[in-house]
Amino acid sequence: MRFIDTIDGLNEVFETDIPKDFVILVKGAAGTLKSGFTFQMLTKYLDSTDEYGLYITLEQSKENHIQNMQSMGISVSKRLHISDFSDYRVQYDDFSDDLIDLLQENIVEFKRKLGDKCTCVALDSLGALYSLLDIEQINLRKRLYRFLEIMRRENITMFLILETEADHSMEESVTGTEGFLADGIIELGLHFQGNAANRYLRVRKMRATAHSMEPWILTVADNGLKVYKGTFSIPLGLD
């Protein structure tokens, strides 16, 4: 299965699949289904392969995360290991800047145990990670760059979730560099028209991939998320 076959309608947004070993930033405001989108993409992809993945959630417990996914009709794959904040809190009382190293070490160790069958990792979320660190922004940029480069060299497709307040700025982030370090950016947002509101998906960039630049409606269906063509217009807001 391709990544773009994991969510109903996503293969209409993309003409070609998301390349392996990419760093994908899934960004958007609160309530735009960032976690659900990323989790469904990974769990359905892994269930169709002999590969394995790791989903790291720093905002919810493993149990709460699974409950949230199941409430949206999203299945939980046995091939996707879920690791929550408590797994890391028990190892460090004061994270300081060690949490990035700890995450990196755990991901690499997970990869070592499974070998080439470990292909996908998601971090939910960057905002939660930043809140646990005590690093100056210039050093945080360097650490993030190094972390992502190591993931690429490990042949891992990395999904980074980032909550933003605005929907239209590439630089709407903490460090101002996440969008430029990523190979692809998938924006999830909210479109309001009168009393009606729709969640939407738009691919801001995806290197080496043919895709639509238009917004598509993203909704929760009976069996998970679904994407379909909308009739609304949203400014591109590209920088």
Sequence and secondary structure as in RCSB ss.txt:
>XXXX:A:sequence
MRFIDTIDGLNEVFETDIPKDFVILVKGAAGTLKSGFTFQMLTKYLDSTDEYGLYITLEQSKENHIQNMQSMGIS
VSKRLHISDFSDYRVQYDDFSDDLIDLLQENIVEFKRKLGDKCTCVALDSLGALYSLLDIEQINLRKRLYRFLEI
MRRENITMFLILETEADHSMEESVTGTEGFLADGIIELGLHFQGNAANRYLRVRKMRATAHSMEPWILTVADNGL
KVYKGTFSIPLGLD
>XXXX:A:secstr
  GGGSSBTHHHHBSS   TT EEEEEE TTS HHHHHHHHHHHHHHTSS EEEEEESSS HHHHHHHHHHTT  
  TTEEEEEHHHHHTT SS TTHHHHHHHHHHHHHHHHHGGGEEEEEEE HHHHHHT    HHHHHHHHHHHHHH
HHHTT EEEEEEE S SS TT SSSS HHHH SEEEEEEEEEETTEEEEEEEEEEETT  B  S EEEEEETTEE
EEEE          
